[in-house]
Amino acid sequence: MPDRSVRKLVALLGAAAVLGIAGWVDTVVILGIQRSSAQTFDVSQIAWALPFGYLTIAAAVLVIGLLARWAQSGLVGLVYALVGAFFAFLFPILWLWAAGVNGATPFLPEPIATFITEVYSNLEQGPLNAVAIIGAGMLLVGLATIGLALRHRAPAAPAEVEGPLQSEAIPS
């Protein structure tokens, strides 16, 4: 059985790989199929690609849940919740705080606003919106993992007994 730190590392790297692969499938593969269908007016390509894309997203969320359950770590749950919240709420973060609307300066500092814009442009521009959906799943899995970690945390050390234990003997 692997060490707990190895489990945590595998869970974190596995989630990053799942997000990367899903982002690539959405923004490169599915978007390419969609563009090809639009050029040839053949809807059958995208009609078949979208359901497989949906299955990929569902499988990715299940993998995230299995990785979190395998790691059994509150830290992994916290990272999943934070990263998941970032990706799930990236669209409002971008448009409310990182984009300069109507010439107004963004609320966030320029380097952070640029980073958020780049992440959004490169990961969440596919027709499936896979990264945002997987992010929402990560947020829920992370919150559930944190809840389980808090529920199953080791109990506090019992107080020392100050005197001899007295048992009550019931006369028969």
C-alpha positions as CSV (number, residue, x, y, z in Angstrom):
1,M,0.0,0.0,0.0
2,P,1.5,3.4,-1.0
3,D,2.6,5.9,1.5
4,R,0.0,8.7,2.3
5,S,2.3,11.4,0.8
6,V,2.5,9.4,-2.4
7,R,-1.3,9.1,-2.5
8,K,-1.6,12.8,-2.1
9,L,0.9,13.5,-4.8
10,V,-0.8,11.0,-7.2
11,A,-4.2,12.6,-6.5
12,L,-3.0,16.1,-7.2
13,L,-1.0,15.2,-10.3
14,G,-3.8,13.0,-11.5
15,A,-6.3,15.8,-11.2
16,A,-4.0,18.1,-13.1
17,A,-3.6,15.5,-15.9
18,V,-7.4,15.1,-16.0
19,L,-7.9,18.8,-16.3
20,G,-5.2,19.1,-19.0
21,I,-6.5,16.3,-21.1
22,A,-10.1,17.5,-20.8
23,G,-9.1,21.0,-21.8
24,W,-7.2,19.7,-24.8
25,V,-10.1,17.4,-25.9
26,D,-12.5,20.3,-25.6
27,T,-10.4,23.2,-27.1
28,V,-8.5,21.2,-29.7
29,V,-10.3,18.0,-30.7
30,I,-14.0,18.9,-30.3
31,L,-13.5,22.5,-31.5
32,G,-11.6,21.2,-34.5
33,I,-14.4,18.8,-35.3
34,Q,-17.0,21.5,-34.9
35,R,-15.1,23.8,-37.3
36,S,-14.7,21.0,-39.8
37,S,-18.5,20.3,-39.6
38,A,-19.2,23.9,-40.2
39,Q,-17.0,24.0,-43.3
40,T,-18.4,20.9,-44.8
41,F,-22.0,21.4,-43.6
42,D,-21.8,17.7,-42.4
43,V,-23.4,17.7,-39.0
44,S,-22.8,14.0,-38.4
45,Q,-19.2,14.6,-37.2
46,I,-20.1,16.9,-34.4
47,A,-23.3,15.0,-33.7
48,W,-21.1,12.0,-32.8
49,A,-18.3,13.9,-31.1
50,L,-20.5,15.8,-28.6
51,P,-21.9,12.7,-26.8
52,F,-18.4,11.3,-26.6
53,G,-17.2,14.6,-25.2
54,Y,-20.0,14.5,-22.6
55,L,-18.9,11.0,-21.6
56,T,-15.3,12.2,-21.3
57,I,-16.4,15.0,-18.9
58,A,-18.5,12.6,-16.8
59,A,-15.6,10.1,-16.7
60,A,-13.2,12.9,-15.7
61,V,-15.4,13.9,-12.7
62,L,-15.6,10.2,-11.6
63,V,-11.8,9.9,-11.8
64,I,-11.4,13.0,-9.7
65,G,-13.8,11.5,-7.1
66,L,-11.9,8.2,-7.1
67,L,-8.6,10.0,-6.7
68,A,-9.8,12.0,-3.8
69,R,-11.3,8.9,-2.1
70,W,-8.1,7.0,-2.6
71,A,-6.0,9.8,-1.2
72,Q,-8.2,10.2,1.9
73,S,-6.7,13.6,2.7
74,G,-8.2,16.9,3.8
75,L,-5.3,18.7,2.1
76,V,-6.2,17.1,-1.3
77,G,-9.8,18.1,-0.6
78,L,-8.8,21.7,0.1
79,V,-6.7,21.9,-3.1
80,Y,-9.5,20.3,-5.1
81,A,-12.0,22.7,-3.7
82,L,-9.8,25.8,-4.4
83,V,-8.8,24.8,-7.9
84,G,-12.4,23.6,-8.7
85,A,-13.9,26.9,-7.5
86,F,-11.4,28.8,-9.6
87,F,-12.3,26.9,-12.8
88,A,-16.0,26.7,-12.0
89,F,-16.2,30.5,-11.4
90,L,-13.6,31.5,-14.0
91,F,-16.1,33.2,-16.3
92,P,-17.5,35.6,-13.7
93,I,-14.0,36.2,-12.3
94,L,-12.8,37.1,-15.7
95,W,-15.7,39.4,-16.6
96,L,-16.3,41.0,-13.2
97,W,-12.7,41.5,-12.0
98,A,-10.1,40.8,-14.7
99,A,-11.5,42.5,-17.8
100,G,-11.7,46.2,-18.5
101,V,-15.2,46.7,-19.6
102,N,-16.0,49.9,-21.5
103,G,-12.5,51.2,-21.0
104,A,-12.5,50.9,-17.2
105,T,-9.4,49.4,-15.6
106,P,-9.8,45.9,-14.3
107,F,-10.3,45.4,-10.5
108,L,-7.4,42.8,-10.3
109,P,-3.8,43.8,-10.9
110,E,-2.5,43.5,-14.4
111,P,-0.4,40.3,-14.0
112,I,-3.3,38.4,-12.3
113,A,-5.8,39.7,-14.9
114,T,-3.5,38.6,-17.7
115,F,-3.1,35.2,-16.2
116,I,-6.9,34.8,-15.8
117,T,-7.5,35.9,-19.3
118,E,-4.9,33.4,-20.7
119,V,-6.3,30.5,-18.6
120,Y,-9.8,31.3,-19.8
121,S,-8.7,31.7,-23.5
122,N,-6.7,28.5,-23.5
123,L,-8.8,26.1,-21.4
124,E,-12.4,27.2,-21.4
125,Q,-13.2,28.2,-25.0
126,G,-14.3,24.8,-26.2
127,P,-17.9,23.9,-27.0
128,L,-18.2,21.5,-24.1
129,N,-17.0,23.9,-21.4
130,A,-15.3,20.8,-20.0
131,V,-12.8,22.5,-17.7
132,A,-15.5,24.5,-15.9
133,I,-17.8,21.5,-15.5
134,I,-14.9,19.3,-14.2
135,G,-13.9,22.3,-11.9
136,A,-17.5,22.3,-10.5
137,G,-17.1,18.6,-9.9
138,M,-13.7,19.1,-8.2
139,L,-15.3,21.8,-6.0
140,L,-18.0,19.4,-4.8
141,V,-15.6,16.5,-4.4
142,G,-13.2,18.7,-2.5
143,L,-15.9,19.9,-0.1
144,A,-17.0,16.3,0.4
145,T,-13.4,15.2,1.1
146,I,-12.9,18.0,3.6
147,G,-16.1,17.0,5.3
148,L,-15.1,13.4,5.5
149,A,-11.6,14.3,6.8
150,L,-13.2,16.5,9.5
151,R,-15.7,13.8,10.4
152,H,-13.1,11.0,10.7
153,R,-10.3,13.0,12.3
154,A,-8.5,11.3,15.2
155,P,-10.2,12.0,18.5
156,A,-8.4,14.1,21.1
157,A,-6.2,12.2,23.6
158,P,-8.3,11.1,26.6
159,A,-7.8,12.9,29.8
160,E,-5.7,11.1,32.4
161,V,-7.6,9.2,35.0
162,E,-6.8,10.7,38.5
163,G,-7.8,7.8,40.7
164,P,-8.4,4.1,40.6
165,L,-11.2,3.0,38.3
166,Q,-14.3,2.1,40.2
167,S,-16.6,-0.4,38.8
168,E,-20.1,-0.8,40.0
169,A,-20.7,-4.4,40.8
170,I,-24.3,-5.3,40.5
171,P,-25.3,-7.9,43.1
172,S,-26.8,-10.9,41.7
